[in-house]
Structure formats: C-alpha cells, structure tokens
C-alpha cells in the first residue's frame, strides 16, 4: 500500500523540511499551501529530484467548507490518506489588553479550528479503509508554558494539544496513532527577527533547533517503528528538557570496592559466591551460599555519634556516597547544601538486626534491646535519610525502597528530577546488607541455589540446568548532574542518561509478567527518543530463576525483535537486591566506556524457553556501541528500564 501523507503548510520552513524528509523515507507526500503557489512548486521540484512525485492541494484551513470539498474530492479520486501532519498555522502577537478581536479570532480559527477542519474529512476514510495510520500535530511549548504577548497563540496550541490527546484515545483501538510535536525555537523565517541573545539564555543547549531535526522526529513518529507511541506530547528537548549526566560513581561489592577494581574482576570470569558456615544453624534452609562484601572497613571518621542512626546498610550507602562525591569533586561543595541537591536512594529494607530487636520485644516482652537509634536503623528510608543528614542536603528526598528495583528506581527518579529542572544534582543509588533472613525470603520460595558443594558453578542465569539465585550485598552510588552545570565547572562526565521508565504488572505479587516487562522497555526507548535499533547491548536482571529468566528474555526479544547481545552481572555478584540496579548501572557504564561486555557465567546450555537473543557466554565481547539498556524487576511486579549513552558534548 502506498503511504500517502498530507502535510499542511508544507511550502516552506518546517513543513517543507518535513515533506522532503518523508519523501526520502519513501512516503507519497501531498503538499498543501494557502497562498504561495510558487513556494509549493519549489518544494515539489525538490521532491521530484529525489525521483518521487507529489501532489499539491490549495485550501484555507480556517475555511471548513473549503477543506471539506477539497479533501473529500481528493480522497474519492485517490483513496484514503495514510497519515496527516498538521503544520499550518499563524500567530498575531499582541499584549492582551491591546489585542484586537480580529487578532484573537484569526489565530483561534486558523490554528484550533484548523485541527477539526482538516482532520474531520480525513479520519473517517482512514477508519473505513482499516488503515493503521499516523496523525501528527505541530504545536508549541507555549501551549504548555504560556508566553507573554501570545495569549491567543498559546490558547490555540493548548487546545490542539488537548484535542490531540483526546483523539489519540479514540483512535488507539483502530491502530491509528496521534501524537504532537512542540518544536520550540527553530531557525526559520518566523524566528529570524527574535532577539537571539536573550532567547538563547532560555535554551539549555544554547542554540536554536533546526528544521531537519524536527523533520527527523516527525519521520520517526510516522514510521512503523513508532507504532506503539500514541497520545505523546514531544516537547523539544533543546528548549525545555535538561540533559542528565553522570559525574561521580562509587560502589561496594563482592567484586571490589571501586568501579575500576570491580570492572577488572569481571575479566577473571570467576564469581564471588562462597559457602557460608553461618547458615548451617538454620534448619530446613536449603542454601548455604552468598556473595558477601570483602575488605570493607567503616571509615574512621564515622564516629559512634554519626553511626548511631545507621545499621550496616546505611553505613554502606553513606560511605559509598562519600566516595562518589569525591569522584565527582563535589564533596563539601556549596551546591550540596544549597537546596539544589537531592537524594534518591533505597534498599529492600532497613537493617535486619534492628528489626530483630523489635521482634524480641514481642517474643520476650521486654525492651532492653531497643534504643533511640533502633527505628532509625530499621526504617525503610534509612539509606536515603542518613545520606541526607550526613551530607546536609536540603533538596528533595526520594526513598526508593522497592525491593530489587530500589537502586534502578533511585537512579530513574533522580534522572527525572534533574531533567524536569527540579534539581541540579542528585545523589542516586541503592544498598543492601547481607543477613540470613534475606536468604530465607527466597529460600522459602524455592528460588535459591542448592549447589552448596560447588559455589563457583552457581548461579547460572538463562541456563537449562540452573537451580536458583544466590544472595549478595553491597551498595552503588551515582552522582547525577545537569549537563550545563557539569560543563561549567569542568566536571569529568562518565555517561549520559537519556531514557527511563517504570511500571507495574498489576497481576501477581511475585510472578513476573513478560508483557509489562516489554512495555517498560518500550517506554524507556520512547522516553529516550531513539529507535530500538540504536541499542546494542542489554544488561539483564538475570536472577537465575526459571520464571524470571524466561519472562525477561521473552520480553526483551519482543521489544528488539532481533538477537541483541545480553548478559547479567548477577552471575558474578549474586543478587544484591536493593543495590543491584545501582551496581549494575555503574558496571554497565564501565563496560560501555571500554566497549567490552562481560559474559554470563555458568551459562552452558541456553534454556530453549528463553527468548531468542545473543547470549554473551564463556568470555567477554568487544562491542563498539554508544547506547545500552539496563533492566531490573522486583517483587510486587515493579519494573524499571534505564537507557545510558556515551557522553557526547
């Protein structure tokens, strides 16, 4: 089927660039103009140079009868459109007290009524022809933020944004997507007279956008790759959205207690799992295995006064954060206490020994084991709060105690806080301490490995003969920073976070849901404004449980529809629970930086029920890539997906 697309206002500017770009992508373009026939002919000539033909229609989008007559006649002779891009519009700026009735009416009639006038004759034929097409409206950030002297224009664009979202909901079941692009300030004839120096102060990227950049986004939304995107309002990042970069990293793990040491340990192809004699005392506990932190010493300056509110998990988190702030060269910087720095951090629970002290009150009916710090050590927000108090942050605090997604959600929430302009710096990550009760949680679910005599052969994610997970511990802290701030102070930038999403299964408290796992990956890709084809490696959650491995890999396959390289760090570290999302993000960044990606250990025979992917095994692999994805999933059906890119200025 020929994919015929109508582009209103396509004789010049952004519309012209979109028309040429779509023609290059193989679409049959139908140009539209209101008054300037010569410019429309020039655009047609450019398209014909590409070996394509295109039609030209003339009508006034504010004239309902004219739109109806021209479009219905064209459709009756040529068949339904595959899609439409509503680009035509006008502005007549004036301060509201001085605005004339004509200035208000003309802008509303052309821009907002034009939405109805053009789409009304087009949509029904698309439905009747069962065309799963695309509709894109070109709006404006002023429809969201408003703008002085543009009350009429802002009202019209806000109306179109609302109409776009409503129409998307109506047409979704028909397979027709409806999305909106708000280009921001683009270099065209309409913006050439703007006071450039003043406007650039409002734009984080310090430049105007280009028409071909808008056209590329429109082409993507018109393509098959965007078939799952609808009701989306694409605010132009150059104007509103901040870039989020990583300027500091630190970890505490069984692999090592610095990112460099842990990364080098990945090259040994040996896990950190060991037999734990302390587990022998527990009757009916199947596993005796864990991957514990080694060679960590509490910093000498962490006095008794400082740590009276900290259990091991909070000490891990705070000590790790101190090293990350040193790495970012922000330790003791005034921005940490200015209100512009926040904390987004979590763990599966507080310190288990403190919780046990409270249990003793119920069992022994006495409070001798409790003190003023007991609750502070056991509370679910203990990591985030102790970090905030120790470093005296006064910005937002986001406790992400969501089991195995605590660390990744900590990073994701921090990313969103900076991207939206709410904070300049965020301390993000997760931590977990080893405790026999953590082991018992999974043992009672028959999810732990029983290979007690061969700890180096387990866990074995994705393997046909795997027998369960192994518990680990540790902490990971990343310092996230708004790009312009990092650049201004000359910070070293490790990588950029370009996408994040989180959702929930809403089905079962422990059994994973492959469908919603796939959705969260798609949402992260959409958030990153990229194609799945641009991602070349996935760091899997990969716990080595049968249901988890199968659901995750099938979801990954459904998203990428190819054998994308994949591996899991848990085959080295065991499952570090609340810390895993942060530790794995840090090591994924190290792998991205070095174009080398670790294998999944103990993967000998791939489970045929797992998704058809390129499982990295036996030894690491060189992959020259710029963008990777790292995923984590948790009890409660909590799913997260992060997309990380090599930093480019």
URLINDA-V937507 format. One record per pair of residues at least 6 apart in sequence whose ideal C-beta (glycine too) atoms are under 7 Angstrom apart, sorted by the first residue. I is the first residue (numbers start at 0). J is the second residue. D is the distance in whole Angstrom. If there is no record, write none. Layout:
BEGIN
i | j | d
I | J | D
I | J | D
END
This chain:
BEGIN
i | j | d
1 | 27 | 5
2 | 26 | 5
2 | 27 | 6
2 | 81 | 4
3 | 27 | 4
3 | 29 | 6
3 | 77 | 7
3 | 80 | 5
3 | 81 | 5
4 | 21 | 6
4 | 26 | 5
4 | 27 | 7
4 | 28 | 6
4 | 29 | 7
4 | 80 | 7
4 | 81 | 6
4 | 82 | 5
4 | 83 | 7
4 | 84 | 7
4 | 221 | 7
5 | 29 | 5
5 | 31 | 6
5 | 80 | 5
5 | 83 | 5
6 | 14 | 6
6 | 17 | 6
6 | 18 | 5
6 | 28 | 6
6 | 30 | 7
6 | 31 | 6
6 | 84 | 5
6 | 86 | 6
7 | 31 | 5
7 | 60 | 6
7 | 85 | 5
7 | 86 | 5
7 | 87 | 4
7 | 117 | 6
8 | 14 | 4
8 | 31 | 7
8 | 86 | 4
8 | 87 | 3
8 | 88 | 7
9 | 15 | 6
9 | 17 | 7
9 | 18 | 4
9 | 30 | 5
9 | 31 | 6
9 | 42 | 6
9 | 86 | 7
10 | 30 | 7
10 | 32 | 4
10 | 35 | 5
10 | 38 | 4
10 | 39 | 4
10 | 42 | 6
11 | 38 | 5
12 | 187 | 4
12 | 188 | 6
12 | 189 | 7
12 | 210 | 6
13 | 86 | 6
13 | 137 | 7
13 | 182 | 7
13 | 185 | 6
13 | 187 | 6
13 | 210 | 5
13 | 213 | 5
14 | 86 | 4
15 | 42 | 5
16 | 210 | 4
16 | 211 | 6
16 | 214 | 4
17 | 84 | 6
17 | 86 | 7
17 | 214 | 5
17 | 217 | 5
18 | 28 | 5
18 | 30 | 6
18 | 42 | 6
18 | 46 | 7
19 | 45 | 6
19 | 46 | 6
20 | 211 | 7
20 | 214 | 4
20 | 215 | 7
20 | 218 | 5
21 | 28 | 5
21 | 218 | 6
21 | 221 | 6
22 | 28 | 5
22 | 46 | 5
22 | 49 | 6
22 | 51 | 5
22 | 53 | 7
23 | 49 | 6
24 | 218 | 5
26 | 221 | 7
27 | 53 | 7
28 | 46 | 6
28 | 53 | 4
29 | 53 | 6
29 | 54 | 5
29 | 56 | 6
30 | 39 | 5
30 | 42 | 6
30 | 43 | 6
30 | 53 | 6
30 | 55 | 5
31 | 56 | 5
31 | 87 | 7
32 | 38 | 7
32 | 39 | 4
32 | 55 | 7
32 | 57 | 6
33 | 59 | 6
33 | 87 | 7
39 | 55 | 5
43 | 53 | 6
43 | 55 | 6
46 | 53 | 5
56 | 69 | 6
56 | 73 | 6
58 | 65 | 5
58 | 66 | 5
58 | 69 | 4
59 | 65 | 6
60 | 66 | 6
60 | 87 | 5
60 | 109 | 6
60 | 113 | 4
60 | 116 | 6
60 | 117 | 6
61 | 108 | 4
61 | 109 | 4
61 | 112 | 6
61 | 113 | 6
63 | 116 | 5
66 | 116 | 4
66 | 117 | 6
66 | 120 | 7
67 | 120 | 5
70 | 120 | 4
70 | 121 | 6
71 | 120 | 5
74 | 124 | 5
79 | 124 | 4
79 | 125 | 5
79 | 128 | 4
79 | 130 | 6
80 | 121 | 5
80 | 125 | 7
81 | 130 | 6
81 | 132 | 5
82 | 132 | 5
82 | 133 | 4
82 | 134 | 6
82 | 221 | 6
83 | 117 | 7
83 | 118 | 7
83 | 121 | 6
83 | 134 | 5
84 | 135 | 5
84 | 137 | 7
84 | 217 | 6
85 | 113 | 7
85 | 114 | 6
85 | 117 | 6
85 | 136 | 5
85 | 137 | 6
86 | 137 | 5
87 | 113 | 7
88 | 109 | 6
88 | 110 | 5
88 | 113 | 7
89 | 105 | 7
89 | 106 | 6
89 | 109 | 5
89 | 110 | 7
90 | 106 | 6
90 | 149 | 7
90 | 152 | 5
91 | 102 | 4
91 | 105 | 6
91 | 106 | 5
91 | 151 | 7
92 | 148 | 5
92 | 149 | 5
92 | 152 | 7
93 | 102 | 6
93 | 148 | 6
94 | 148 | 5
95 | 150 | 5
98 | 150 | 7
98 | 151 | 7
102 | 151 | 6
103 | 151 | 5
106 | 151 | 4
106 | 152 | 6
106 | 155 | 5
107 | 151 | 6
107 | 154 | 7
107 | 155 | 5
110 | 155 | 4
110 | 156 | 7
110 | 159 | 7
111 | 155 | 4
111 | 158 | 4
111 | 159 | 6
114 | 136 | 7
114 | 159 | 5
114 | 162 | 5
118 | 134 | 7
125 | 132 | 5
125 | 175 | 6
126 | 173 | 6
131 | 174 | 3
131 | 175 | 6
132 | 175 | 5
133 | 176 | 5
133 | 220 | 6
133 | 221 | 5
134 | 175 | 7
134 | 177 | 4
135 | 178 | 6
135 | 180 | 6
135 | 217 | 6
135 | 220 | 6
135 | 221 | 7
136 | 159 | 5
136 | 163 | 5
136 | 179 | 5
137 | 180 | 6
137 | 182 | 7
138 | 156 | 5
138 | 159 | 5
138 | 160 | 5
138 | 179 | 5
138 | 180 | 7
138 | 181 | 5
139 | 156 | 4
139 | 181 | 5
140 | 181 | 5
140 | 183 | 6
140 | 234 | 6
140 | 235 | 7
140 | 238 | 6
140 | 239 | 6
141 | 149 | 6
141 | 152 | 6
141 | 153 | 4
141 | 156 | 6
142 | 153 | 6
142 | 156 | 3
142 | 157 | 4
142 | 159 | 7
142 | 160 | 5
142 | 181 | 7
145 | 153 | 5
146 | 153 | 6
160 | 179 | 6
160 | 232 | 6
163 | 177 | 6
163 | 179 | 4
164 | 230 | 5
166 | 177 | 5
167 | 176 | 7
167 | 177 | 4
167 | 229 | 5
167 | 230 | 4
168 | 230 | 6
170 | 177 | 6
171 | 229 | 6
176 | 225 | 7
176 | 226 | 7
176 | 228 | 6
176 | 229 | 4
177 | 229 | 6
177 | 230 | 7
178 | 220 | 5
178 | 228 | 6
178 | 229 | 6
178 | 231 | 5
178 | 233 | 7
179 | 232 | 5
179 | 233 | 7
180 | 213 | 7
180 | 216 | 6
180 | 217 | 6
180 | 233 | 5
181 | 232 | 7
181 | 233 | 7
181 | 234 | 5
181 | 235 | 6
182 | 208 | 6
182 | 213 | 5
182 | 235 | 5
183 | 208 | 6
183 | 235 | 3
183 | 237 | 6
183 | 238 | 3
184 | 190 | 6
184 | 198 | 6
184 | 202 | 7
184 | 207 | 5
184 | 208 | 6
184 | 238 | 6
185 | 207 | 6
185 | 208 | 5
185 | 209 | 7
185 | 210 | 6
185 | 213 | 6
186 | 207 | 5
186 | 209 | 6
186 | 210 | 7
187 | 210 | 6
190 | 207 | 7
199 | 205 | 6
202 | 237 | 6
202 | 238 | 6
203 | 241 | 6
203 | 242 | 7
203 | 483 | 6
204 | 237 | 5
208 | 235 | 6
208 | 237 | 5
216 | 233 | 6
219 | 225 | 6
220 | 228 | 7
224 | 530 | 5
227 | 521 | 6
228 | 525 | 6
231 | 525 | 7
234 | 240 | 6
240 | 418 | 6
241 | 417 | 6
241 | 418 | 5
241 | 420 | 6
241 | 481 | 5
241 | 482 | 7
242 | 482 | 4
242 | 495 | 6
243 | 414 | 5
243 | 417 | 5
243 | 418 | 5
243 | 479 | 6
243 | 481 | 7
243 | 495 | 7
243 | 496 | 5
244 | 480 | 6
244 | 482 | 5
244 | 485 | 5
244 | 492 | 5
244 | 495 | 5
244 | 646 | 6
245 | 477 | 5
245 | 478 | 7
245 | 479 | 6
245 | 492 | 7
245 | 493 | 5
245 | 494 | 5
245 | 496 | 7
245 | 588 | 7
246 | 327 | 4
246 | 478 | 5
246 | 480 | 5
246 | 485 | 5
246 | 490 | 4
246 | 491 | 6
246 | 492 | 6
246 | 493 | 7
247 | 323 | 4
247 | 324 | 6
247 | 326 | 4
247 | 327 | 3
247 | 329 | 7
247 | 477 | 7
247 | 478 | 3
248 | 258 | 5
248 | 323 | 6
248 | 326 | 6
248 | 477 | 5
248 | 493 | 6
248 | 585 | 5
248 | 588 | 7
249 | 258 | 7
249 | 319 | 5
249 | 322 | 4
249 | 323 | 4
249 | 326 | 6
249 | 476 | 5
250 | 258 | 6
250 | 261 | 6
250 | 319 | 6
250 | 473 | 7
250 | 474 | 7
250 | 475 | 4
250 | 582 | 5
250 | 585 | 5
251 | 292 | 6
251 | 295 | 6
251 | 315 | 5
251 | 319 | 5
251 | 473 | 5
251 | 474 | 5
252 | 261 | 6
252 | 292 | 6
252 | 473 | 4
252 | 572 | 6
252 | 582 | 5
253 | 271 | 4
253 | 290 | 4
253 | 291 | 6
253 | 292 | 6
253 | 293 | 7
253 | 471 | 6
253 | 473 | 7
253 | 572 | 5
254 | 261 | 4
254 | 264 | 4
254 | 271 | 6
254 | 571 | 6
254 | 572 | 6
255 | 261 | 4
255 | 264 | 5
256 | 294 | 6
256 | 295 | 6
258 | 585 | 5
258 | 589 | 6
261 | 586 | 6
262 | 586 | 6
262 | 589 | 4
265 | 571 | 6
265 | 586 | 7
265 | 597 | 4
266 | 619 | 7
268 | 598 | 7
268 | 600 | 6
268 | 618 | 7
269 | 455 | 7
270 | 455 | 6
270 | 570 | 6
270 | 571 | 5
270 | 600 | 5
271 | 290 | 4
271 | 571 | 6
271 | 572 | 6
272 | 288 | 5
272 | 290 | 5
272 | 454 | 4
272 | 455 | 7
272 | 457 | 6
272 | 469 | 5
272 | 573 | 6
273 | 454 | 6
274 | 287 | 6
274 | 288 | 6
274 | 451 | 6
274 | 454 | 6
275 | 287 | 6
275 | 288 | 7
275 | 289 | 5
277 | 435 | 7
278 | 284 | 6
278 | 287 | 5
278 | 435 | 6
278 | 438 | 7
279 | 287 | 6
281 | 435 | 6
284 | 439 | 6
284 | 442 | 6
285 | 442 | 5
285 | 447 | 6
285 | 449 | 5
286 | 438 | 6
286 | 442 | 6
286 | 447 | 4
286 | 448 | 6
286 | 449 | 6
286 | 451 | 7
287 | 451 | 4
288 | 448 | 6
288 | 451 | 6
288 | 454 | 5
288 | 457 | 7
288 | 469 | 5
289 | 433 | 6
289 | 438 | 7
289 | 469 | 6
289 | 470 | 5
289 | 471 | 7
289 | 573 | 7
290 | 469 | 6
290 | 471 | 4
290 | 572 | 5
290 | 573 | 4
291 | 433 | 5
291 | 472 | 6
292 | 472 | 6
292 | 473 | 6
297 | 314 | 6
297 | 318 | 7
298 | 318 | 6
301 | 314 | 7
305 | 389 | 7
306 | 314 | 6
307 | 372 | 5
308 | 372 | 5
308 | 375 | 4
308 | 376 | 7
308 | 385 | 6
309 | 317 | 7
309 | 376 | 6
309 | 385 | 5
310 | 349 | 6
310 | 350 | 2
310 | 352 | 6
310 | 353 | 5
310 | 376 | 4
310 | 381 | 7
310 | 432 | 7
311 | 350 | 6
311 | 432 | 4
312 | 346 | 5
312 | 349 | 7
312 | 350 | 5
312 | 381 | 7
312 | 382 | 6
312 | 430 | 5
312 | 431 | 6
312 | 432 | 4
313 | 376 | 7
313 | 381 | 5
313 | 382 | 5
313 | 385 | 4
315 | 430 | 5
315 | 432 | 7
315 | 473 | 7
315 | 474 | 4
316 | 344 | 6
316 | 382 | 4
316 | 385 | 7
316 | 386 | 6
316 | 430 | 4
316 | 474 | 5
317 | 385 | 5
317 | 386 | 6
317 | 389 | 5
319 | 430 | 7
319 | 474 | 4
319 | 475 | 7
319 | 476 | 5
320 | 386 | 5
320 | 426 | 6
320 | 476 | 4
321 | 330 | 7
323 | 476 | 4
323 | 477 | 7
323 | 478 | 5
324 | 330 | 4
324 | 478 | 6
327 | 478 | 4
327 | 490 | 7
328 | 490 | 7
329 | 335 | 6
329 | 424 | 7
329 | 478 | 6
334 | 340 | 6
334 | 423 | 6
334 | 424 | 6
335 | 390 | 6
335 | 391 | 7
335 | 392 | 6
336 | 391 | 5
336 | 392 | 7
336 | 393 | 6
338 | 393 | 5
338 | 394 | 5
339 | 394 | 6
339 | 422 | 6
339 | 423 | 4
339 | 424 | 6
340 | 392 | 5
340 | 394 | 5
340 | 422 | 7
340 | 423 | 7
340 | 424 | 4
340 | 425 | 7
340 | 426 | 7
341 | 392 | 6
341 | 394 | 4
341 | 395 | 4
341 | 396 | 6
341 | 397 | 7
341 | 416 | 6
341 | 422 | 5
341 | 425 | 5
342 | 383 | 5
342 | 386 | 5
342 | 387 | 5
342 | 392 | 6
342 | 396 | 5
342 | 426 | 5
343 | 397 | 4
343 | 399 | 6
343 | 409 | 5
343 | 412 | 4
343 | 413 | 4
343 | 416 | 7
343 | 425 | 6
343 | 427 | 5
344 | 382 | 5
344 | 383 | 4
344 | 386 | 6
344 | 399 | 7
344 | 409 | 5
344 | 426 | 7
344 | 427 | 7
344 | 428 | 6
344 | 429 | 6
345 | 382 | 6
345 | 383 | 7
345 | 398 | 6
345 | 399 | 3
345 | 400 | 4
345 | 401 | 6
345 | 405 | 3
345 | 406 | 7
345 | 408 | 7
345 | 409 | 5
345 | 429 | 5
345 | 577 | 6
346 | 382 | 5
346 | 400 | 6
346 | 405 | 6
346 | 429 | 6
346 | 430 | 5
346 | 431 | 5
346 | 577 | 4
347 | 400 | 7
347 | 402 | 5
347 | 405 | 6
347 | 431 | 6
347 | 576 | 5
347 | 577 | 4
348 | 379 | 6
349 | 376 | 6
349 | 377 | 4
349 | 378 | 5
349 | 379 | 6
349 | 381 | 4
350 | 376 | 4
350 | 377 | 6
350 | 381 | 7
350 | 432 | 6
351 | 434 | 4
351 | 436 | 5
351 | 437 | 7
353 | 373 | 5
353 | 376 | 4
353 | 377 | 4
354 | 377 | 5
356 | 368 | 4
356 | 369 | 6
356 | 373 | 5
357 | 369 | 7
357 | 373 | 7
357 | 377 | 7
359 | 368 | 5
360 | 366 | 6
360 | 369 | 7
375 | 381 | 6
379 | 398 | 7
379 | 400 | 4
380 | 398 | 4
380 | 400 | 7
382 | 430 | 5
383 | 396 | 6
383 | 398 | 4
386 | 426 | 6
387 | 396 | 5
394 | 422 | 5
395 | 416 | 6
395 | 421 | 7
395 | 422 | 6
397 | 412 | 5
399 | 405 | 5
399 | 408 | 4
399 | 409 | 4
399 | 412 | 6
401 | 408 | 5
401 | 633 | 6
401 | 637 | 5
402 | 576 | 7
402 | 577 | 7
402 | 633 | 4
402 | 634 | 5
402 | 635 | 7
402 | 637 | 7
403 | 576 | 6
403 | 579 | 6
403 | 631 | 6
403 | 632 | 7
403 | 633 | 4
403 | 634 | 7
404 | 580 | 6
404 | 631 | 5
404 | 632 | 7
404 | 633 | 4
404 | 637 | 5
404 | 639 | 5
405 | 429 | 4
405 | 577 | 4
405 | 580 | 7
406 | 428 | 6
406 | 429 | 3
406 | 475 | 6
406 | 577 | 6
406 | 578 | 6
406 | 579 | 6
406 | 580 | 3
406 | 581 | 3
406 | 582 | 7
407 | 580 | 3
407 | 584 | 7
407 | 631 | 4
407 | 639 | 4
407 | 641 | 6
408 | 501 | 6
408 | 639 | 5
409 | 427 | 5
409 | 428 | 5
409 | 429 | 5
409 | 581 | 7
410 | 427 | 5
410 | 428 | 7
410 | 477 | 6
410 | 580 | 7
410 | 581 | 6
410 | 584 | 6
410 | 641 | 6
411 | 499 | 4
411 | 501 | 6
411 | 639 | 6
411 | 641 | 6
413 | 425 | 3
413 | 427 | 4
413 | 479 | 5
414 | 479 | 6
414 | 496 | 5
414 | 499 | 5
415 | 499 | 7
416 | 422 | 5
416 | 425 | 6
417 | 423 | 7
417 | 425 | 6
417 | 479 | 6
417 | 481 | 5
423 | 480 | 7
423 | 481 | 5
423 | 484 | 5
424 | 478 | 7
424 | 480 | 5
425 | 479 | 4
426 | 476 | 6
426 | 478 | 6
427 | 477 | 5
427 | 479 | 5
428 | 474 | 7
428 | 475 | 5
428 | 476 | 4
428 | 477 | 6
428 | 581 | 4
429 | 475 | 6
429 | 577 | 5
429 | 578 | 5
429 | 580 | 6
429 | 581 | 5
430 | 474 | 4
430 | 577 | 6
430 | 578 | 5
431 | 472 | 5
431 | 473 | 7
431 | 575 | 5
431 | 576 | 4
431 | 577 | 4
431 | 578 | 4
432 | 472 | 6
433 | 470 | 7
433 | 472 | 4
437 | 470 | 6
437 | 576 | 7
438 | 447 | 7
438 | 470 | 5
441 | 447 | 5
441 | 468 | 6
441 | 470 | 7
444 | 509 | 7
446 | 467 | 5
446 | 468 | 6
446 | 544 | 5
447 | 467 | 5
447 | 468 | 6
448 | 457 | 4
448 | 458 | 6
448 | 466 | 5
448 | 467 | 4
448 | 468 | 6
448 | 469 | 5
449 | 466 | 6
450 | 456 | 6
450 | 457 | 4
450 | 466 | 6
456 | 601 | 6
457 | 466 | 7
457 | 469 | 6
457 | 601 | 6
458 | 465 | 7
458 | 467 | 7
458 | 468 | 5
458 | 469 | 5
458 | 543 | 4
458 | 569 | 7
458 | 570 | 6
458 | 573 | 7
458 | 601 | 7
459 | 465 | 4
459 | 543 | 6
459 | 601 | 4
459 | 602 | 6
460 | 541 | 4
460 | 542 | 7
460 | 543 | 4
460 | 548 | 6
460 | 567 | 5
460 | 569 | 6
460 | 570 | 6
460 | 599 | 5
460 | 602 | 7
461 | 541 | 7
461 | 548 | 5
461 | 552 | 7
461 | 599 | 6
461 | 602 | 6
461 | 605 | 6
461 | 606 | 6
461 | 609 | 5
461 | 614 | 6
462 | 601 | 6
462 | 602 | 5
462 | 603 | 6
462 | 604 | 6
462 | 605 | 7
462 | 606 | 6
463 | 604 | 4
463 | 605 | 7
463 | 606 | 5
464 | 604 | 7
465 | 543 | 5
467 | 543 | 6
467 | 544 | 6
468 | 542 | 5
468 | 543 | 5
468 | 544 | 6
468 | 573 | 7
468 | 574 | 5
469 | 573 | 4
469 | 574 | 7
470 | 573 | 6
470 | 574 | 6
471 | 572 | 5
471 | 573 | 3
471 | 574 | 6
471 | 575 | 4
472 | 575 | 6
473 | 575 | 5
473 | 578 | 5
473 | 582 | 6
474 | 578 | 5
475 | 578 | 6
475 | 581 | 3
475 | 582 | 4
475 | 584 | 7
475 | 585 | 5
476 | 581 | 7
477 | 581 | 6
477 | 584 | 7
477 | 585 | 7
480 | 490 | 7
485 | 492 | 6
492 | 646 | 5
493 | 588 | 5
493 | 592 | 7
494 | 588 | 5
494 | 591 | 6
494 | 643 | 5
494 | 644 | 6
494 | 645 | 6
494 | 646 | 6
495 | 644 | 5
495 | 646 | 5
496 | 641 | 7
496 | 643 | 6
497 | 527 | 4
497 | 642 | 5
497 | 644 | 5
498 | 523 | 5
498 | 524 | 6
498 | 526 | 4
498 | 527 | 3
498 | 642 | 3
499 | 523 | 6
499 | 526 | 6
499 | 641 | 5
500 | 519 | 5
500 | 522 | 4
500 | 523 | 4
500 | 526 | 6
500 | 640 | 5
501 | 519 | 6
501 | 638 | 6
501 | 639 | 5
502 | 515 | 6
502 | 518 | 6
502 | 519 | 5
502 | 522 | 7
502 | 638 | 5
503 | 635 | 7
503 | 636 | 5
503 | 637 | 6
503 | 638 | 7
504 | 512 | 4
504 | 515 | 5
504 | 636 | 3
505 | 636 | 6
506 | 512 | 5
506 | 636 | 6
507 | 636 | 7
508 | 634 | 6
508 | 635 | 6
509 | 634 | 5
510 | 546 | 6
511 | 546 | 6
511 | 547 | 5
511 | 550 | 4
511 | 551 | 7
511 | 632 | 6
512 | 550 | 7
512 | 636 | 6
513 | 550 | 4
513 | 553 | 5
513 | 554 | 5
515 | 636 | 7
515 | 638 | 6
516 | 550 | 6
516 | 551 | 6
516 | 554 | 4
516 | 632 | 6
516 | 638 | 6
517 | 554 | 4
517 | 557 | 5
517 | 558 | 5
519 | 638 | 4
519 | 639 | 7
519 | 640 | 5
520 | 554 | 7
520 | 558 | 5
520 | 628 | 7
520 | 630 | 7
520 | 640 | 5
521 | 558 | 6
523 | 628 | 7
523 | 640 | 4
523 | 641 | 7
523 | 642 | 5
524 | 531 | 6
524 | 642 | 7
527 | 642 | 4
529 | 626 | 7
531 | 558 | 6
531 | 559 | 5
533 | 626 | 5
534 | 626 | 5
534 | 627 | 6
534 | 628 | 5
535 | 564 | 7
535 | 622 | 6
535 | 624 | 4
535 | 626 | 7
535 | 627 | 7
536 | 564 | 5
536 | 596 | 6
536 | 622 | 6
536 | 624 | 6
536 | 627 | 5
537 | 555 | 6
537 | 563 | 6
537 | 565 | 5
537 | 628 | 5
537 | 630 | 7
538 | 567 | 7
538 | 568 | 7
538 | 583 | 6
538 | 587 | 5
538 | 627 | 7
538 | 629 | 4
539 | 551 | 6
539 | 565 | 5
539 | 566 | 7
539 | 567 | 4
539 | 630 | 6
540 | 547 | 7
540 | 551 | 6
540 | 567 | 7
540 | 630 | 5
540 | 631 | 5
540 | 632 | 5
541 | 548 | 7
541 | 567 | 3
541 | 569 | 5
541 | 599 | 7
542 | 569 | 6
542 | 574 | 5
543 | 569 | 7
548 | 606 | 7
548 | 609 | 6
549 | 606 | 7
549 | 608 | 5
549 | 609 | 6
551 | 632 | 7
552 | 609 | 4
552 | 610 | 4
552 | 612 | 6
553 | 610 | 4
555 | 563 | 7
555 | 565 | 7
555 | 610 | 6
555 | 612 | 6
556 | 610 | 3
556 | 611 | 6
556 | 612 | 6
562 | 611 | 6
562 | 612 | 5
562 | 613 | 4
563 | 612 | 6
563 | 613 | 6
564 | 596 | 7
564 | 613 | 5
564 | 615 | 6
564 | 620 | 7
564 | 622 | 6
565 | 612 | 5
565 | 613 | 7
565 | 614 | 6
565 | 615 | 7
566 | 596 | 6
566 | 597 | 6
566 | 598 | 6
566 | 599 | 5
566 | 615 | 4
567 | 599 | 5
568 | 583 | 5
568 | 586 | 6
568 | 597 | 7
569 | 579 | 7
570 | 599 | 5
570 | 600 | 4
570 | 601 | 6
571 | 600 | 6
572 | 582 | 7
575 | 582 | 6
579 | 631 | 6
580 | 631 | 4
580 | 639 | 7
583 | 629 | 6
584 | 629 | 6
584 | 641 | 6
587 | 627 | 6
587 | 629 | 5
587 | 643 | 7
588 | 643 | 6
590 | 596 | 5
590 | 597 | 7
591 | 627 | 5
591 | 643 | 7
591 | 645 | 6
594 | 621 | 6
594 | 622 | 6
594 | 623 | 5
595 | 619 | 5
595 | 621 | 6
596 | 615 | 6
596 | 619 | 6
596 | 620 | 5
596 | 622 | 6
597 | 619 | 5
598 | 615 | 5
598 | 616 | 5
598 | 617 | 6
598 | 618 | 6
598 | 619 | 6
599 | 614 | 6
599 | 615 | 6
599 | 616 | 6
602 | 614 | 6
602 | 616 | 4
605 | 614 | 6
625 | 644 | 6
625 | 645 | 5
626 | 642 | 6
626 | 644 | 5
627 | 643 | 6
628 | 640 | 6
628 | 641 | 7
628 | 642 | 5
629 | 641 | 5
629 | 643 | 7
630 | 639 | 7
630 | 640 | 5
631 | 639 | 5
632 | 638 | 5
END
